[in-house]
């Protein structure tokens, strides 16, 4: 029991310690962040042609695109749906695949995204883990960048 308590105490101390990622010489590609330090947005290009402003959300399982972006991409829903939880409760929404999702020079292929108008203009969607998990990434608030390296 003491050993377990000691391990839990060590784990809590490690979580509470602010880590610093040193990516010097690693070759991570940087993308500028816009925002106030509490929320960050990034500019992305979908399928090589449609640009949008996306809220960076490391807690979102999927990327989210607005219905307007889905129309501009001419995405067809093939019946796949997922249940999402929003401030208004649970709902079933279409799940689509975006062939190319580019953030700066960082490209992910076949990214799953939910079609839902969950963000208000000027935002076009949410950049979630279905994109981010393709990379190792560090958000540097001081420099106002997100640094990504392929192979998450």
C-alpha positions as CSV (number, residue, x, y, z in Angstrom):
1,X,0.0,0.0,0.0
2,X,2.8,2.4,0.8
3,X,4.4,1.7,-2.5
4,X,1.2,2.5,-4.3
5,X,0.8,5.7,-2.4
6,X,4.4,6.7,-3.2
7,X,3.8,5.9,-6.9
8,X,0.6,8.0,-6.9
9,X,2.5,10.8,-5.2
10,X,5.3,10.7,-7.8
11,X,2.7,10.6,-10.6
12,X,1.0,13.6,-9.2
13,X,4.3,15.5,-8.9
14,X,5.2,14.6,-12.5
15,X,1.8,15.8,-13.8
16,X,2.2,19.0,-11.8
17,X,5.7,19.7,-13.2
18,X,5.7,21.9,-16.3
19,X,7.5,20.0,-19.0
20,X,9.5,21.6,-21.8
21,X,9.8,19.9,-25.1
22,X,13.1,20.6,-26.8
23,X,12.7,20.1,-30.5
24,X,15.8,21.9,-31.6
25,X,17.3,19.9,-34.5
26,X,14.3,17.6,-34.7
27,X,12.7,19.2,-37.8
28,X,9.2,19.9,-36.6
29,X,7.3,22.1,-39.0
30,X,5.9,25.2,-37.4
31,X,2.4,26.7,-38.0
32,X,1.5,30.1,-36.6
33,X,-1.3,30.3,-34.0
34,X,-3.9,33.1,-33.8
35,X,-5.6,33.7,-30.5
36,X,-5.5,35.2,-27.0
37,X,-3.6,32.4,-25.2
38,X,-6.8,30.7,-24.0
39,X,-8.0,29.6,-27.4
40,X,-6.0,29.2,-30.5
41,X,-7.0,29.1,-34.2
42,X,-5.1,28.0,-37.3
43,X,-5.6,28.4,-41.0
44,X,-6.0,25.1,-42.8
45,X,-6.5,24.0,-46.4
46,X,-8.7,21.0,-47.2
47,X,-8.4,18.9,-50.3
48,X,-5.9,21.3,-51.7
49,X,-8.4,24.1,-52.4
50,X,-10.8,25.1,-49.6
51,X,-9.3,27.2,-46.8
52,X,-10.8,27.7,-43.4
53,X,-10.1,29.0,-39.9
54,X,-10.2,26.2,-37.3
55,X,-10.2,26.2,-33.5
56,X,-7.4,24.0,-32.2
57,X,-8.9,21.5,-29.8
58,X,-6.7,18.7,-28.4
59,X,-9.8,17.4,-26.6
60,X,-11.9,16.8,-29.7
61,X,-11.9,13.3,-31.0
62,X,-12.7,14.3,-34.5
63,X,-12.2,17.4,-36.7
64,X,-15.4,19.3,-37.3
65,X,-16.2,21.1,-40.5
66,X,-19.1,23.4,-41.1
67,X,-21.9,22.5,-43.5
68,X,-20.7,25.4,-45.7
69,X,-17.2,23.9,-45.9
70,X,-18.7,20.4,-46.6
71,X,-20.7,21.9,-49.5
72,X,-17.6,23.7,-50.9
73,X,-15.7,20.5,-50.8
74,X,-18.7,18.7,-52.4
75,X,-18.4,16.0,-49.8
76,X,-21.0,13.3,-49.9
77,X,-22.1,11.6,-46.7
78,X,-22.2,7.8,-47.2
79,X,-24.5,7.2,-44.2
80,X,-21.8,7.0,-41.6
81,X,-22.8,8.8,-38.5
82,X,-21.4,9.3,-35.0
83,X,-23.0,10.5,-31.8
84,X,-21.4,13.7,-30.4
85,X,-22.0,15.5,-27.1
86,X,-22.5,19.2,-27.3
87,X,-23.6,21.9,-24.9
88,X,-27.1,21.2,-26.3
89,X,-26.9,17.4,-25.6
90,X,-26.2,14.4,-27.7
91,X,-26.9,14.2,-31.4
92,X,-26.1,12.0,-34.4
93,X,-24.1,13.8,-37.1
94,X,-22.6,12.8,-40.5
95,X,-19.0,11.5,-40.5
96,X,-17.0,12.2,-43.7
97,X,-13.5,11.7,-44.9
98,X,-11.3,14.6,-46.0
99,X,-8.8,13.3,-48.5
100,X,-6.1,15.9,-47.8
101,X,-6.0,18.1,-44.7
102,X,-3.1,20.6,-44.7
103,X,-1.9,22.7,-41.9
104,X,1.0,24.8,-43.3
105,X,3.3,22.2,-44.9
106,X,1.9,19.4,-42.7
107,X,-0.4,17.1,-44.6
108,X,-2.7,14.3,-43.2
109,X,-4.6,12.0,-45.5
110,X,-8.0,10.5,-45.2
111,X,-8.9,12.5,-42.1
112,X,-12.3,11.7,-40.5
113,X,-14.4,14.8,-39.8
114,X,-17.9,15.5,-38.4
115,X,-20.1,17.8,-40.3
116,X,-21.8,20.2,-37.9
117,X,-22.2,23.9,-37.4
118,X,-20.8,23.9,-33.9
119,X,-18.7,27.0,-34.2
120,X,-19.7,30.5,-35.3
121,X,-18.1,32.6,-38.0
122,X,-15.4,33.5,-38.6
123,X,-14.5,29.9,-37.6
124,X,-15.1,27.1,-40.1
125,X,-14.6,24.2,-37.8
126,X,-12.5,22.5,-35.2
127,X,-9.1,20.9,-35.7
128,X,-9.2,17.8,-33.5
129,X,-7.4,14.6,-32.9
130,X,-8.4,12.9,-36.1
131,X,-5.8,15.3,-37.7
132,X,-3.4,15.8,-34.8
133,X,-2.8,12.1,-34.0
134,X,-1.0,11.9,-37.4
135,X,1.8,13.9,-35.8
136,X,3.8,14.5,-32.7
137,X,3.0,18.1,-31.8
138,X,3.9,20.8,-29.3
139,X,1.9,24.0,-28.7
140,X,4.3,26.8,-27.9
141,X,2.1,29.6,-26.4
142,X,5.0,32.0,-25.9
143,X,6.1,31.8,-29.6
144,X,2.5,31.5,-30.7
145,X,3.2,28.4,-32.9
146,X,2.2,24.7,-33.1
147,X,5.1,22.5,-34.1
148,X,4.3,19.3,-35.8
149,X,6.4,16.3,-36.7
150,X,5.0,13.4,-38.9
151,X,4.4,10.1,-37.3
152,X,2.3,10.9,-34.1
